[in-house]
């Protein structure tokens, strides 16, 4: 059985055939060019990937960042964290020793979004014309408590931008109007509104 050569022997053998080696690090490409000049005069060039720095190892991958950006259109940070975890996607920090079990959290998703300049869920909803509770109540000329009641009965839609706060969608055409008659029940109005939407 042939015994493997020790490193010292390998180096000694290389010294017989290799004249010199030149390394050219290309940081922008993340590679290093290795120019090997042999004793016989032949030159061979090899390319090797540079090892990642600790900062690069924990950095969020571009495809994950792109997915978070897309999900922010319709989901809160806590919902996004759950979706990423369900898909088996892990944050960059899981490569650290003893951190292989870490998962995405709402706080981590929010930090990644802010750190990478992604527009917040709230800003996206505002761009789509969503109103604060105060603004929506003023637009409909009702009390904020009435707005909450209308939301519960489906007359007005609201959209969460985090686990505790919402923006409100008030239609420009045919918005709901307040009634004071006790015979005009809110549940009946809600059913009528849903029927009109289906038509």
C-alpha positions as CSV (number, residue, x, y, z in Angstrom):
1,X,0.0,0.0,0.0
2,X,1.4,3.4,-1.0
3,X,1.8,5.7,1.9
4,X,0.6,9.3,1.3
5,X,3.4,11.9,1.1
6,X,3.9,14.3,4.0
7,X,3.5,18.0,3.3
8,X,7.2,18.5,3.6
9,X,7.8,15.9,0.8
10,X,5.2,17.5,-1.4
11,X,6.9,20.9,-1.1
12,X,10.2,19.4,-1.9
13,X,8.9,17.8,-5.1
14,X,7.2,21.0,-6.1
15,X,10.4,22.9,-5.7
16,X,11.9,20.6,-8.5
17,X,9.2,21.6,-11.1
18,X,7.9,25.0,-10.1
19,X,10.0,28.1,-10.6
20,X,7.7,30.6,-8.9
21,X,4.0,31.4,-8.2
22,X,2.4,34.9,-8.5
23,X,-0.9,35.7,-6.8
24,X,-3.1,38.5,-8.1
25,X,-6.1,39.1,-5.9
26,X,-9.2,40.6,-7.7
27,X,-11.3,41.9,-4.8
28,X,-14.1,43.2,-7.1
29,X,-14.6,39.7,-8.6
30,X,-14.0,37.8,-5.4
31,X,-11.3,35.7,-7.0
32,X,-7.5,35.3,-7.0
33,X,-5.5,34.6,-10.2
34,X,-2.7,32.1,-9.6
35,X,0.1,32.3,-12.2
36,X,2.4,29.3,-12.0
37,X,5.7,29.3,-13.8
38,X,7.3,25.9,-14.2
39,X,11.1,25.2,-14.5
40,X,10.6,24.3,-18.2
41,X,9.3,27.8,-18.9
42,X,5.6,26.9,-19.2
43,X,3.1,29.3,-17.4
44,X,-0.3,28.1,-16.2
45,X,-3.0,30.3,-14.8
46,X,-5.5,29.1,-12.2
47,X,-8.5,30.9,-10.7
48,X,-9.6,30.4,-7.1
49,X,-12.5,31.9,-5.2
50,X,-11.5,34.2,-2.3
51,X,-12.7,33.0,1.1
52,X,-15.5,35.1,2.5
53,X,-14.9,37.5,5.4
54,X,-16.9,37.0,8.5
55,X,-19.1,40.0,7.5
56,X,-19.7,38.5,4.1
57,X,-20.7,35.2,5.6
58,X,-23.5,36.7,7.7
59,X,-24.7,39.1,5.1
60,X,-28.2,38.5,3.8
61,X,-28.1,36.9,0.4
62,X,-29.4,39.1,-2.6
63,X,-32.2,36.6,-3.4
64,X,-33.5,36.7,0.2
65,X,-33.3,40.5,0.2
66,X,-35.3,40.5,-3.1
67,X,-37.9,38.2,-1.6
68,X,-38.3,40.3,1.5
69,X,-38.7,43.4,-0.7
70,X,-41.5,41.7,-2.7
71,X,-43.3,40.3,0.4
72,X,-43.4,43.8,2.1
73,X,-46.0,44.8,-0.5
74,X,-48.6,42.5,1.2
75,X,-47.2,41.3,4.5
76,X,-46.0,42.6,7.9
77,X,-42.5,41.8,9.1
78,X,-43.8,39.1,11.5
79,X,-45.7,37.5,8.6
80,X,-42.6,37.6,6.4
81,X,-40.5,36.0,9.1
82,X,-43.0,33.2,9.4
83,X,-43.1,32.7,5.6
84,X,-39.3,32.6,5.4
85,X,-39.0,30.1,8.2
86,X,-41.7,27.9,6.7
87,X,-39.7,27.8,3.4
88,X,-36.6,26.8,5.3
89,X,-34.7,30.0,4.6
90,X,-32.3,31.0,7.3
91,X,-30.7,34.4,8.2
92,X,-27.1,35.0,7.5
93,X,-26.1,34.8,11.1
94,X,-26.8,31.0,11.2
95,X,-23.3,30.3,9.8
96,X,-21.8,31.4,13.1
97,X,-20.7,28.7,15.5
98,X,-23.5,27.7,17.8
99,X,-26.1,29.8,15.8
100,X,-27.3,27.2,13.3
101,X,-30.8,27.1,14.8
102,X,-31.6,30.8,14.7
103,X,-34.6,31.8,12.7
104,X,-36.1,35.0,11.2
105,X,-38.1,37.2,13.6
106,X,-40.1,40.3,12.9
107,X,-37.3,42.4,14.4
108,X,-34.7,40.8,12.2
109,X,-36.8,41.3,9.1
110,X,-37.3,44.9,10.0
111,X,-33.6,45.5,10.6
112,X,-32.7,43.9,7.3
113,X,-35.2,46.1,5.5
114,X,-34.0,49.3,7.1
115,X,-30.3,48.4,6.8
116,X,-30.7,47.8,3.0
117,X,-32.9,50.8,2.3
118,X,-36.1,48.9,1.5
119,X,-39.3,50.9,1.7
120,X,-41.3,50.2,4.8
121,X,-44.7,48.4,4.7
122,X,-46.3,51.6,6.0
123,X,-44.8,53.8,3.3
124,X,-46.0,51.3,0.6
125,X,-49.5,51.4,2.0
126,X,-49.5,55.2,2.1
127,X,-48.3,55.3,-1.5
128,X,-51.4,53.2,-2.4
129,X,-53.7,55.9,-0.8
130,X,-54.2,54.3,2.6
131,X,-55.2,56.6,5.4
132,X,-54.6,56.8,9.1
133,X,-57.5,56.1,11.5
134,X,-57.9,59.8,12.1
135,X,-57.7,60.7,8.4
136,X,-60.2,58.0,7.5
137,X,-62.7,59.0,10.2
138,X,-62.4,62.6,9.0
139,X,-62.9,61.6,5.4
140,X,-66.1,59.7,6.3
141,X,-67.2,62.3,8.8
142,X,-67.6,59.7,11.6
143,X,-66.0,59.1,15.0
144,X,-63.0,56.8,15.2
145,X,-65.0,54.3,17.3
146,X,-67.6,54.2,14.5
147,X,-64.8,53.5,12.0
148,X,-63.6,50.5,14.1
149,X,-67.2,49.2,14.1
150,X,-67.5,49.6,10.3
151,X,-64.2,47.7,9.8
152,X,-65.6,44.8,11.9
153,X,-68.7,44.7,9.7
154,X,-66.7,44.9,6.5
155,X,-67.8,48.4,5.4
156,X,-64.2,49.6,5.4
157,X,-61.0,47.7,4.9
158,X,-57.9,48.1,7.0
159,X,-54.4,46.9,6.3
160,X,-51.8,46.0,9.0
161,X,-48.4,47.5,8.6
162,X,-47.1,45.9,11.9
163,X,-48.7,43.7,14.5
164,X,-50.4,46.6,16.2
165,X,-51.2,49.3,13.7
166,X,-53.3,49.7,10.6
167,X,-54.0,52.0,7.7
168,X,-57.5,52.3,6.2
169,X,-58.8,51.9,2.7
170,X,-61.6,54.4,2.0
171,X,-63.1,54.0,-1.5
172,X,-63.1,57.1,-3.6
173,X,-66.5,56.2,-5.2
174,X,-69.5,55.3,-3.2
175,X,-67.9,55.4,0.3
176,X,-70.2,54.2,3.2
177,X,-72.2,57.0,4.9
178,X,-73.4,57.2,8.4
179,X,-77.0,56.6,9.3
180,X,-78.8,57.4,12.6
181,X,-82.0,55.4,12.1
182,X,-82.2,52.4,14.4
183,X,-84.1,50.5,11.7
184,X,-81.1,50.8,9.4
185,X,-79.0,48.1,11.0
186,X,-75.3,48.0,10.4
187,X,-75.3,44.3,9.7
188,X,-77.9,44.8,6.9
189,X,-75.8,47.6,5.4
190,X,-72.8,45.4,5.5
191,X,-74.7,42.6,3.6
192,X,-75.9,45.1,1.0
193,X,-72.3,46.4,0.5
194,X,-71.0,42.9,0.0
195,X,-73.8,42.1,-2.5
196,X,-72.9,45.3,-4.5
197,X,-69.2,44.3,-4.6
198,X,-70.1,40.8,-6.0
199,X,-72.3,42.4,-8.7
